[in-house]
């Protein structure tokens, strides 16, 4: 599991568990119910969330530079 978190290649079951965990935590969904969500949808939602968070961080960084 630790190898997967650090970006190493892992087996598909471990990757699925990490995707499910990320999806459930990010969107505050019970993993027991989230497991019925299609994998493609989970992946897309986690990717969208990541892009939104990256943009938020960029905007905060930009605001901090302007404040100096």
PAZAPA-4460 file (N, C-alpha, C; in steps of 0.05 Angstrom, whole numbers, plus 32768, in hexadecimal, padded with zeros to 4 digits):
% residues 68
    n_x    n_y    n_z   ca_x   ca_y   ca_z    c_x    c_y    c_z   seq   type   mol
   8011   7FE8   8000   8000   8000   8000   8011   8019   8000     1      X     A
   8027   8019   8010   8038   8030   8011   8045   8036   7FF6     2      X     A
   804C   8021   7FE7   8058   8025   7FCD   8044   8033   7FBA     3      X     A
   802B   802D   7FBC   8017   803A   7FAB   8014   8057   7FB2     4      X     A
   8016   805E   7FCB   8013   807A   7FD3   802B   808A   7FC9     5      X     A
   8042   807E   7FC8   805A   808C   7FBF   805D   808C   7FA1     6      X     A
   804B   8080   7F92   804B   8081   7F75   8056   8069   7F67     7      X     A
   805D   8054   7F76   8068   803C   7F6A   8052   802C   7F5D     8      X     A
   8059   801A   7F4B   8046   8008   7F3E   803B   7FF5   7F53     9      X     A
   8021   7FF0   7F52   8014   7FDE   7F64   8000   7FCD   7F55    10      X     A
   7FF6   7FB8   7F62   7FE2   7FA7   7F54   7FC7   7FB6   7F53    11      X     A
   7FB6   7FAE   7F41   7F9C   7FBC   7F3D   7F8B   7FBD   7F56    12      X     A
   7F8B   7FA8   7F67   7F7B   7FA9   7F7F   7F83   7FBE   7F92    13      X     A
   7F9D   7FC2   7F95   7FA7   7FD8   7FA7   7F9F   7FF3   7F9C    14      X     A
   7FA2   7FF6   7F82   7F9B   8010   7F75   7F7D   8015   7F79    15      X     A
   7F6D   8001   7F76   7F50   8005   7F7A   7F4A   800C   7F97    16      X     A
   7F57   8000   7FAA   7F53   8006   7FC6   7F5A   8023   7FCC    17      X     A
   7F70   802D   7FC0   7F78   8048   7FC4   7F65   805C   7FB7    18      X     A
   7F5C   8055   7FA0   7F48   8066   7F92   7F2E   8068   7FA2    19      X     A
   7F25   8051   7FAC   7F0D   8050   7FBC   7F10   8061   7FD5    20      X     A
   7F27   805D   7FE3   7F2D   806D   7FFB   7F2D   808B   7FF5    21      X     A
   7F3B   8093   7FE0   7F3D   80AF   7FD9   7F21   80BB   7FD3    22      X     A
   7F12   80AC   7FC3   7EF7   80B5   7FBC   7EE5   80B8   7FD4    23      X     A
   7EE5   80A4   7FE5   7ED4   80A4   7FFD   7EDC   80BA   8010    24      X     A
   7EF5   80BE   8015   7EFF   80D3   8027   7EF9   80EF   801C    25      X     A
   7EFF   80F2   8002   7EFC   810D   7FF6   7EDF   8116   7FF6    26      X     A
   7ECD   8103   7FF0   7EB1   810B   7FED   7EA0   8102   8004    27      X     A
   7EAD   80FA   801A   7EA0   80F3   8033   7E89   80DE   802E    28      X     A
   7E91   80C9   8020   7E7E   80B3   801A   7E87   809A   8029    29      X     A
   7E75   808C   8034   7E7B   8072   8041   7E87   805F   802C    30      X     A
   7E9F   8055   8032   7EAC   8043   801E   7E9A   802B   8017    31      X     A
   7E8A   8022   802A   7E79   800B   8024   7E65   8012   800E    32      X     A
   7E5C   802B   800D   7E4A   8033   7FF7   7E59   803C   7FDE    33      X     A
   7E70   8048   7FE3   7E80   8052   7FCC   7E8A   803B   7FBB    34      X     A
   7E8D   8023   7FC6   7E97   800D   7FB7   7E85   8006   7F9F    35      X     A
   7E6C   800F   7FA0   7E5A   8009   7F8A   7E5B   801E   7F74    36      X     A
   7E6C   8033   7F78   7E70   8048   7F64   7E82   803D   7F4D    37      X     A
   7E7B   8043   7F34   7E8C   803A   7F1E   7EA8   8046   7F21    38      X     A
   7EBD   8036   7F1B   7ED8   803E   7F1E   7EDE   8057   7F0D    39      X     A
   7ED4   8057   7EF5   7EDA   806E   7EE3   7ECF   8088   7EF0    40      X     A
   7EB8   8087   7EFC   7EAC   809F   7F09   7EBD   80A7   7F21    41      X     A
   7EC5   8094   7F31   7ED6   809A   7F48   7EF0   80A8   7F3F    42      X     A
   7EFC   809D   7F2B   7F15   80A8   7F20   7F12   80C4   7F16    43      X     A
   7EFC   80C9   7F07   7EF7   80E4   7EFC   7EF2   80F8   7F13    44      X     A
   7EE3   80F0   7F27   7EDD   8102   7F3D   7EF6   8109   7F4D    45      X     A
   7F07   80F5   7F52   7F1F   80FA   7F61   7F32   810C   7F50    46      X     A
   7F33   8108   7F36   7F43   8119   7F25   7F39   8136   7F25    47      X     A
   7F1F   813A   7F23   7F13   8154   7F23   7F19   8162   7F3E    48      X     A
   7F16   8153   7F53   7F1B   815F   7F6E   7F38   8168   7F70    49      X     A
   7F4A   8158   7F65   7F67   815E   7F65   7F6C   8178   7F55    50      X     A
   7F60   817B   7F3E   7F63   8193   7F2E   7F59   81AC   7F3C    51      X     A
   7F42   81A9   7F49   7F36   81BF   7F58   7F49   81C7   7F6F    52      X     A
   7F54   81B4   7F7E   7F66   81BA   7F94   7F80   81C7   7F8A    53      X     A
   7F8A   81BE   7F73   7FA2   81CA   7F67   7F9D   81E7   7F60    54      X     A
   7F85   81ED   7F54   7F7E   8208   7F4D   7F7B   821A   7F66    55      X     A
   7F6F   820F   7F7B   7F6C   821E   7F94   7F88   8225   7F9F    56      X     A
   7F9A   8212   7F9F   7FB5   8217   7FA9   7FC3   822C   7F98    57      X     A
   7FBF   822B   7F7E   7FCC   823E   7F6C   7FC1   825A   7F72    58      X     A
   7FA7   825D   7F76   7F9B   8277   7F7C   7FA4   8281   7F97    59      X     A
   7FA7   8270   7FAB   7FB1   8279   7FC5   7FCD   8282   7FC3    60      X     A
   7FDE   8273   7FB4   7FF9   827B   7FB0   7FFB   8296   7FA2    61      X     A
   7FEA   829A   7F8E   7FEA   82B3   7F7F   7FE2   82CA   7F92    62      X     A
   7FCE   82C6   7FA2   7FC5   82DA   7FB5   7FDA   82E2   7FC9    63      X     A
   7FE9   82CE   7FD2   7FFE   82D3   7FE5   8015   82E3   7FD9    64      X     A
   801B   82DE   7FBF   802F   82ED   7FB1   8027   830A   7FAE    65      X     A
   800D   830F   7FA9   8003   832A   7FA5   8003   8339   7FBF    66      X     A
   7FFF   832B   7FD5   7FFE   8338   7FF0   8019   8342   7FF9    67      X     A
   802E   8337   7FEE   804A   833F   7FF6   8051   835A   7FED    68      X     A
***
